[in-house]
Amino acid sequence: MALTERPKDWHFVVPLPEAKDSQHRFSQVWTLDLKEPLSCGAQEFPFPSPVEVSVKTQRTPEGADVLIGITGEVATECRRCCAPLTVAIQQEFMYSYILQSEDVGKVQEEEELFDDSNRVVLPVPWLGSGIDVTDLVWECLVVALPLYATCPEGCIEIDSLLPAEDRMDPRFLILADLMDEEKQKGGK
């Protein structure tokens, strides 16, 4: 059965350097052996090999930065010609945990500080010695999926090999059969 939500047994916690230590970084790596495909966007994505998740943390004056990397392969099909493909995934996602201020306006100013960067800002009331990134890892894995993969060298031009009356997207053959049945029944 395909995964449609985060597996219940996932638990990823990364350590954080002490609050005063902005130079030190911690890293953690996990290997996910996904036996079931992941279902997303009306497609199923099997993983032919394990997926590596790397997480790096660093303290900042505002709170902490978390960099999540997803590396692996996913099986899919070309969106143009329906040929099977194996697509490499190598994505990085940046999250900035910022400590909420007593002053609501200050939180908005802190969020604007990161507004133009490629990171997600997560306001938090406090930061301990570690961060649970389980939900973020799931989010990153889903976002990293190639929903519109196409053949890297270009699709085989099936249309050019067929006579004009046979040129049809293979995904619409079922609809063509249904239309033929309706015409035989006397429908329009």
C-alpha positions, 0 to 999 in steps of 0.5 A: 500500500502506498504511503500517503502520510508520514510513517508513524515510526519515523522519529528524527531529532537533531541536536543543537549547539548551545545558545551562545555557540554560533560557530559550532554545527551539528550534523545527523544522517539517516538512511530511509529504506522505503519499501512502499511507494509514496503516493502524491499528486495522483501518482505513486513513486517507488524508491528503488534504493534507500534515501539519505536524509542529512540534517545540519544545525547551527545557532544564530542570533535569532534562534537556529538554522536547520538545513535538510538534504534529501538524496536518492532515486525515485521511479516514475514515468515521463509525462510526455511519452509515458516511458519509465524513468528513474530520477535522481533526487538531490534537494536542500531545504533551509528552515530558520527557527526564530525565537518569538519576542514578547513584542508581536511587532518584533516577530513580524520584523524578524520574519521580514529579515528572512523574507527575501531568502530561500528559507522557511521561517518558523517562529518558536517560543523557545529552543532546547538542546535538540529539534524534532524535524520528523514532520519537516523530513516528510515535507521535504521528501514530498516536495522533492518528488519529480511531479513532471519528469520528462525524458532527459534526452528527449522523448522518442517521437512516436507520433512521427512513426505512426500514420496520422489516424493512429497518432494518439496519446496512449493515456487517452486510449481508454477514453477513445474506446469509451467513445467508440462504444457510445457511438455504436450504441447510437450516442453522439 
